[in-house]
Amino acid sequence: MQIELHVEGSGPLLDAISNARIDLAVIIGQENHAGAQTVGRLDLVWISSSTFNPPPEQPLPLAMLGQQCIFRRSAVQRLEEAGVPYRIAANSPSLNGLWAALLGGLGVTVRTALSLPDGLVSARSLHGLPPIGSLPVTVHRNANSKGASADRMASLLTQALELVLQPKPKTKAAGRVRKA
C-alpha cells in the first residue's frame, strides 16, 4: 500500500474521487453526495481578531476563502437569513492568508475553533452575530477502490475521525476541598 496525502478543498477532492485519482477523501460538508458516509459534525464559530470591533452603521466586513468554500457559503447564508448586511472585505486562497487578514483586523470569518492562531477569538455568537450551526464531516470512497487494504484504510480513517469528532463531556471545574 502506498499513501499519498492531498490537501484540497471539497470540490477538487470530490472530483478526484469521481475520477478515480484518489481512493479516500475526508470532506467537510457534502453529506448528500452519493457514497458519502457521515462520521461526525464540526461546530462552526465566528472568528475575529481579539481587537476587532464591527464598524457601526456599516455592513459587516467578512474575511473569507474562495466562493466554493463551505464555511463561506454557511456564513453568507446565515447572515442573509438573519438580515445582517455584510461585505467581503478580504478574499484569500489559503488559510494562512485568511488568518493574516483576521489578525490585521479586516473582518470576521466562520470556521471551526480548531487550531486558531494566537490573537484570534471565537464564539458561536461573536459580536452578537447569529449562531452558525455545524457541518458534517464525511468520508468518500472511490467506487473502484476495492480490496482488503482499501477496506482497512477506510475503516481506520473512519474510526480515527469518529474518535476525534465525538462530543467531549463538559467537566465542571473542581473546587478546593476544605478539611474540617
Residue pairs with C-beta under 8 A, 6 or more apart in sequence:
1 149
1 153
3 153
4 22
6 12
6 13
6 16
6 22
8 16
9 65
9 66
9 68
9 69
10 27
10 28
10 29
10 30
10 68
10 70
11 68
13 22
13 25
13 27
13 140
14 25
14 27
14 30
14 33
14 140
15 21
16 22
16 25
17 24
17 25
17 35
17 140
17 141
17 142
20 142
20 143
20 144
20 145
22 142
23 141
23 142
23 145
23 150
23 153
24 139
24 140
24 141
24 142
24 145
24 150
24 153
24 154
24 157
25 139
25 140
25 141
26 137
26 138
26 139
26 157
26 161
27 33
27 36
27 137
27 138
27 139
27 140
28 42
28 70
28 71
28 135
28 136
28 137
28 138
29 70
29 135
29 136
29 138
30 36
30 70
30 136
30 138
30 140
31 38
31 136
31 138
33 138
33 140
35 140
35 141
35 143
36 138
36 139
36 140
37 138
37 139
37 140
37 141
37 158
38 136
38 137
38 138
39 137
39 138
39 139
39 158
39 161
39 162
39 165
40 136
40 137
40 161
40 162
40 164
40 165
40 166
41 134
41 135
41 136
41 137
41 165
42 112
42 114
42 134
42 135
42 137
42 165
43 112
43 113
43 124
43 133
43 134
44 71
44 74
44 110
44 111
44 112
44 124
44 132
44 133
44 134
44 135
45 110
45 111
45 112
45 113
45 122
45 123
45 124
45 126
45 132
46 108
46 109
46 110
46 122
46 123
46 124
46 125
46 126
46 127
46 129
46 132
47 102
47 108
47 109
47 110
47 111
47 113
47 116
47 120
47 121
47 122
47 126
48 102
48 107
48 108
48 109
48 120
48 121
48 126
48 127
49 102
49 103
49 104
49 105
49 119
49 120
49 121
50 119
50 120
50 121
51 105
52 102
52 105
52 107
52 108
52 127
53 127
54 60
54 61
54 108
54 127
55 61
59 85
59 86
59 87
60 79
60 84
60 85
60 86
60 87
60 107
60 108
60 129
61 86
61 87
61 89
61 90
61 106
61 107
61 108
62 72
62 75
62 76
62 86
62 87
62 88
62 89
62 90
62 107
62 108
62 109
63 89
63 90
63 92
63 98
63 101
63 102
63 106
63 107
63 108
63 109
64 71
64 72
64 75
64 88
64 90
64 91
64 92
64 98
64 109
65 71
65 72
65 91
65 92
65 93
65 94
65 95
65 98
66 72
66 91
66 93
70 135
71 109
71 110
71 111
71 135
72 110
74 110
74 132
74 133
74 135
75 109
75 110
75 132
76 86
78 110
78 130
78 132
78 133
79 85
79 86
79 129
79 130
81 130
82 129
82 130
84 129
84 130
89 101
89 106
89 107
90 98
90 101
90 106
90 107
92 98
92 100
92 101
98 109
99 117
99 120
101 107
102 108
102 109
102 120
103 117
103 119
103 120
108 126
108 127
108 129
110 132
111 122
113 122
116 122
124 131
124 132
125 131
137 161
137 165
139 154
139 157
139 158
139 161
141 150
141 154
145 154
